Amino acid sequence: MLLKKSRYQNSRLFEVQGEEGTFQGVRAREINSLDGVIEHQVTDNDRLDLLALHYFNDSSLWWRIVDANPEIIFADHMLGKEWIGRAILIPTKT
């Protein structure tokens, strides 16, 4: 159940089947404008919370990075070797 003021209130549900089972979740809302975004090249030490701390000075804003990069479904996807060197979008902190 989502709170009435949740940013996910009008989001769609999704389900992903993986090696460890099924993950059910809510897809983040779409960002209408990506003005002021920067590109970040993923390194082998990157984590969403650490990127949010670096760019926003607040590790709890990791979800803004996920919203700007809908191909990231699980936070640990960025830990795989296939992500090293890829560019992801970092939106402004607004």
BELPECOR-V501867 format. One record per backbone hydrogen bond with DSSP energy under -1.0 kcal/mol. NH is the residue of the N-H (numbers start at 0). CO is the residue of the C=O. If there is no record, write none. Layout:
# BELPECOR-V501867
nh=<NH & NH>
co=<CO & CO>
This chain:
# BELPECOR-V501867
nh=<5 & 8 & 10 & 13 & 15 & 17 & 20 & 22 & 24 & 26 & 36 & 37 & 39 & 41 & 45 & 50 & 51 & 52 & 53 & 54 & 55 & 56 & 57 & 60 & 63 & 65 & 66 & 67 & 71 & 76 & 77 & 78 & 79 & 82 & 84 & 85 & 87 & 89 & 93>
co=<2 & 5 & 7 & 24 & 22 & 20 & 17 & 15 & 13 & 11 & 33 & 89 & 87 & 85 & 42 & 46 & 47 & 48 & 49 & 50 & 51 & 52 & 51 & 57 & 60 & 61 & 62 & 63 & 68 & 73 & 74 & 75 & 76 & 79 & 41 & 82 & 39 & 37 & 91>
